[in-house]
Amino acid sequence: MLQETVTVNGIPIPVTAVDTAVIGSGCAGWNAADWLYDLGRRDCILVTEGVSMGTSRNTGSDKQTYYKLTLSGGAGDSVMEMANDLFSGGGVNGDTALAEAAGSVRSFIKLANLGVPFPTDVFGSFVGYRTDHDPRQRATSAGPLTSRYMTEALEDSVRRKGIPIWDNTMVFRLLVSEGQVEGALCLSTSPAALSSPSHGLGILRAKHIILATGGPAGCYLHSVYPESQTGMSGMALEAGAAGCNLNQWQYGLASVKFRWNVSGTYQQVLPRYIAVTPEGREREFLPEYFASPEEALLMEFRKGYEWPFDTEKLKGSSRIDCIVQHETAKGNRVFMDFRRNPSGLEDGISALDQEVSSYLQNSGALQDTPFKRLLHMNPQAVELYKSHSIDLEKEPLEIRVCAQHHNGGLAVDSNWQTTIKGLYAAGEAAGTFGSRRPGGSALNSTQVGSLRAAEHIACTTCPETDIPEAFLSAAAAEAAAFLQNIEAALSKKEGGNPPLQQRHQAAEAMSLFAGMLRCPKKMKKLDEMLQKQLHSFFVSACVHNPQEIPFLLKNRDLFITMRAVLSAMMQAAETLQTQGSGLVTAENGESIHPLLPEFSYLPPLPQRENRLLLTKLRNGSFSSQFSPVRPIPEPESWFETVWAQYRERRKFLGQSGATKEK
Ligand SMILES: Cc1cc2nc3c(=O)[nH]c(=O)nc-3n(C[C@H](O)[C@H](O)[C@H](O)COP(=O)(O)OP(=O)(O)OC[C@H]3O[C@@H](n4cnc5c(N)ncnc54)[C@H](O)[C@@H]3O)c2cc1C
């Protein structure tokens, strides 16, 4: 690590140079730093907004899933089969699918060896179960907090190695020259730093950067991402990196007061769905939208294991998402009520579809209220809400359709390098999934993507730590512009929207018009509004004290990301690409249900899309276009040849200065 100071407008700004910087401390970030060290790259740092922030550290679900190659039983599996299953979600590149399949065992076993408690049977097999879009039983889980255990185990490993960690540091601008990443601007967010003349500004010099900043969760107001996760993909898009499948998200039902997916047993015990009008009138609404209350209960039951909204299930369980969205759009609040049985259960389970009745029977879940059934089948699910001051026995649970995961992200090659040389994206910041992904594959991707990026850096570049003059003067100019912008925003003592309110408005509009439901006209208007705001962002911005600076910078990044996401969504809507996560509302479409006229939609494509949607900044605006997916490669399989190639590839590992870029 090299350090010096550059003076900008009379203010000293620290400059730090390292060989490689990892940005983010989720499952992907920790793993990237850990692998870099093991592969011999010792001059690295991990920079994070907050060690305890982000999705991995703060989220979970009923049984948080990790997807990997089958490692138990006799049913068989293969790397190619798993790659095909990832690929067949539609809009997925074959080479990243193959790498995610091939790297899954190595990554999973590393975690198990680091102490993540993935269960084994008495003979040591990692027994699996089936998850959504999974034809086998590849999934496993360490419980509701799998991703938290992963970050804790990886963080311990990184700390044992003594890799420097810059906590409370937000990277907000990438410095790129001639298509090569050169460094970044960052901000120390401690109150003292923000109040100092430099406002916490620092210059980071690194020719290799792994962006592991997670999904751009701040794009949506209605979200089941943890509050501490907002993302920072905009800086890469602004620097010229291409986005991939930015229109592809996962949405589903989640509780609002405490953010948690209401999947699995929460649905399978059949709570009553109620809507409450602004005047306080309450009604049970699901039976209104189905031919019979029993059909409503079958769909509700299926929602348990078909949690994400899916346009292919519009006539099935995903209708529940549409109905809830419809009720909330009318201004009602929607609740799952575990205190009383829904309509259709007046005579017990006898009238229910056999799929439901035999499940409840086999589970011994014949108690007389949904609450008692939940307590019987999954007492931890009850306890979890209790620990967040929600007593399901006494009060209904407010829910909404929420954003949960970005399947798209920055476009990467099979080494997780973005379209900018030296800039890698791993984890949810990378866009390796298309319209569908098997449940649990996001966590696998955090591990494989970060490993591939670290390996590519270690095998193809020299360790390099320097602060060249040209870099210093370009970075100083960027720093001067930053200081000028911030002083301008701080000088206006009154007026203007506070940053959090500004974000709230845009994110609410995204949730309403560019979420599970997508209205092209409204998306266009929103894009125009964002363009206007970005055009005069710092001129019209108003921060009342320096502590608000990080929010302001985050807003700018989110608005850029939203514009890129809207560009992809509008392009997809135009070409009738309504697969997977988003339903395009149109004037002359087929209606899901006579009671939902405004849910007229463009029907999903008859077969799964095998194109990607790439988005790029051109002349200040984003444009998106389809491109064919890269097919699954047929790699060399003759052992001796592979061995020779492997030795050649790793010849220079850890030998500083010995290799040239390939
Ligand atoms: C409710 C819920 C349930 C889920 N369940 C599953 C599941 O069962 N299986 C599965 O596979 N996936 C699941 N996912 C998805 C999965 O958890 C995430 O995709 C994954 O944890 C993302 O990891 P990551 O390392 O990419 O990002 P994150 O864990 O989000 O980490 C991002 C990090 O970057 C930091 N950061 C961001 N911006 C900056 C910046 N500008 N400067 C410095 N640092 C920055 C953040 O503070 C954070 O430390 C679920 C997600 C949710 C919300």
The ligand as an SDF file (V2000), in Angstrom:
LIG
                    3D

 53 58  0  0  0  0  0  0  0  0999 V2000
  -35.3460  -11.5330    1.9010 C   0  0  0  0  0  0  0  0  0  0  0  0
  -34.2850  -12.1550    1.0280 C   0  0  0  0  0  0  0  0  0  0  0  0
  -34.1550  -13.5310    0.9980 C   0  0  0  0  0  0  0  0  0  0  0  0
  -33.1810  -14.1050    0.1740 C   0  0  0  0  0  0  0  0  0  0  0  0
  -33.0710  -15.4610    0.1560 N   0  0  0  0  0  0  0  0  0  0  0  0
  -32.1440  -16.0280   -0.6410 C   0  0  0  0  0  0  0  0  0  0  0  0
  -31.9800  -17.4520   -0.6640 C   0  0  0  0  0  0  0  0  0  0  0  0
  -32.6700  -18.1840    0.0440 O   0  0  0  0  0  0  0  0  0  0  0  0
  -31.0220  -17.9530   -1.4850 N   0  0  0  0  0  0  0  0  0  0  0  0
  -30.2400  -17.1730   -2.2880 C   0  0  0  0  0  0  0  0  0  0  0  0
  -29.3970  -17.6880   -3.0180 O   0  0  0  0  0  0  0  0  0  0  0  0
  -30.3700  -15.8320   -2.2670 N   0  0  0  0  0  0  0  0  0  0  0  0
  -31.2880  -15.2510   -1.4600 C   0  0  0  0  0  0  0  0  0  0  0  0
  -31.4120  -13.8950   -1.4540 N   0  0  0  0  0  0  0  0  0  0  0  0
  -30.4720  -13.0950   -2.2670 C   0  0  0  0  0  0  0  0  0  0  0  0
  -29.0880  -13.0530   -1.6170 C   0  0  0  0  0  0  0  0  0  0  0  0
  -29.2170  -12.9600   -0.2160 O   0  0  0  0  0  0  0  0  0  0  0  0
  -28.2670  -11.8740   -2.1410 C   0  0  0  0  0  0  0  0  0  0  0  0
  -28.2870  -11.8960   -3.5560 O   0  0  0  0  0  0  0  0  0  0  0  0
  -26.8300  -11.9250   -1.6720 C   0  0  0  0  0  0  0  0  0  0  0  0
  -26.7600  -12.0130   -0.2690 O   0  0  0  0  0  0  0  0  0  0  0  0
  -26.0760  -10.6930   -2.1600 C   0  0  0  0  0  0  0  0  0  0  0  0
  -24.7520  -10.7550   -1.6960 O   0  0  0  0  0  0  0  0  0  0  0  0
  -23.6790   -9.6990   -2.1990 P   0  0  0  0  0  0  0  0  0  0  0  0
  -22.4130  -10.0040   -1.5000 O   0  0  0  0  0  0  0  0  0  0  0  0
  -23.6790   -9.6280   -3.6560 O   0  0  0  0  0  0  0  0  0  0  0  0
  -24.2600   -8.2860   -1.7080 O   0  0  0  0  0  0  0  0  0  0  0  0
  -24.6300   -7.7560   -0.2440 P   0  0  0  0  0  0  0  0  0  0  0  0
  -24.6750   -8.8290    0.7430 O   0  0  0  0  0  0  0  0  0  0  0  0
  -25.8460   -6.9250   -0.4120 O   0  0  0  0  0  0  0  0  0  0  0  0
  -23.4030   -6.8390    0.1180 O   0  0  0  0  0  0  0  0  0  0  0  0
  -23.1560   -5.6180   -0.5120 C   0  0  0  0  0  0  0  0  0  0  0  0
  -22.1090   -4.9000    0.2940 C   0  0  0  0  0  0  0  0  0  0  0  0
  -21.6320   -3.7810   -0.4080 O   0  0  0  0  0  0  0  0  0  0  0  0
  -21.6030   -2.6630    0.4520 C   0  0  0  0  0  0  0  0  0  0  0  0
  -21.6910   -1.4670   -0.3750 N   0  0  0  0  0  0  0  0  0  0  0  0
  -22.7020   -1.1100   -1.1910 C   0  0  0  0  0  0  0  0  0  0  0  0
  -22.4100    0.0270   -1.8220 N   0  0  0  0  0  0  0  0  0  0  0  0
  -21.1800    0.3940   -1.4130 C   0  0  0  0  0  0  0  0  0  0  0  0
  -20.3290    1.4780   -1.7070 C   0  0  0  0  0  0  0  0  0  0  0  0
  -20.6880    2.4150   -2.5600 N   0  0  0  0  0  0  0  0  0  0  0  0
  -19.1310    1.5510   -1.1030 N   0  0  0  0  0  0  0  0  0  0  0  0
  -18.7420    0.6060   -0.2240 C   0  0  0  0  0  0  0  0  0  0  0  0
  -19.5140   -0.4490    0.1070 N   0  0  0  0  0  0  0  0  0  0  0  0
  -20.7170   -0.5470   -0.4880 C   0  0  0  0  0  0  0  0  0  0  0  0
  -22.7820   -2.9010    1.3650 C   0  0  0  0  0  0  0  0  0  0  0  0
  -22.7360   -2.1540    2.5320 O   0  0  0  0  0  0  0  0  0  0  0  0
  -22.6060   -4.3960    1.6260 C   0  0  0  0  0  0  0  0  0  0  0  0
  -21.6040   -4.6050    2.5900 O   0  0  0  0  0  0  0  0  0  0  0  0
  -32.3540  -13.2960   -0.6210 C   0  0  0  0  0  0  0  0  0  0  0  0
  -32.4750  -11.9110   -0.5700 C   0  0  0  0  0  0  0  0  0  0  0  0
  -33.4330  -11.3370    0.2510 C   0  0  0  0  0  0  0  0  0  0  0  0
  -33.5420   -9.8370    0.3050 C   0  0  0  0  0  0  0  0  0  0  0  0
  1  2  1  0
  2  3  1  0
  2 52  2  0
  3  4  2  0
  4  5  1  0
  4 50  1  0
  5  6  2  0
  6  7  1  0
  6 13  1  0
  7  8  2  0
  7  9  1  0
  9 10  1  0
 10 11  2  0
 10 12  1  0
 12 13  2  0
 13 14  1  0
 14 15  1  0
 14 50  1  0
 15 16  1  0
 16 17  1  0
 16 18  1  0
 18 19  1  0
 18 20  1  0
 20 21  1  0
 20 22  1  0
 22 23  1  0
 23 24  1  0
 24 25  2  0
 24 26  1  0
 24 27  1  0
 27 28  1  0
 28 29  2  0
 28 30  1  0
 28 31  1  0
 31 32  1  0
 32 33  1  0
 33 34  1  0
 33 48  1  0
 34 35  1  0
 35 36  1  0
 35 46  1  0
 36 37  1  0
 36 45  1  0
 37 38  2  0
 38 39  1  0
 39 40  1  0
 39 45  2  0
 40 41  1  0
 40 42  2  0
 42 43  1  0
 43 44  2  0
 44 45  1  0
 46 47  1  0
 46 48  1  0
 48 49  1  0
 50 51  2  0
 51 52  1  0
 52 53  1  0
M  END
$$$$
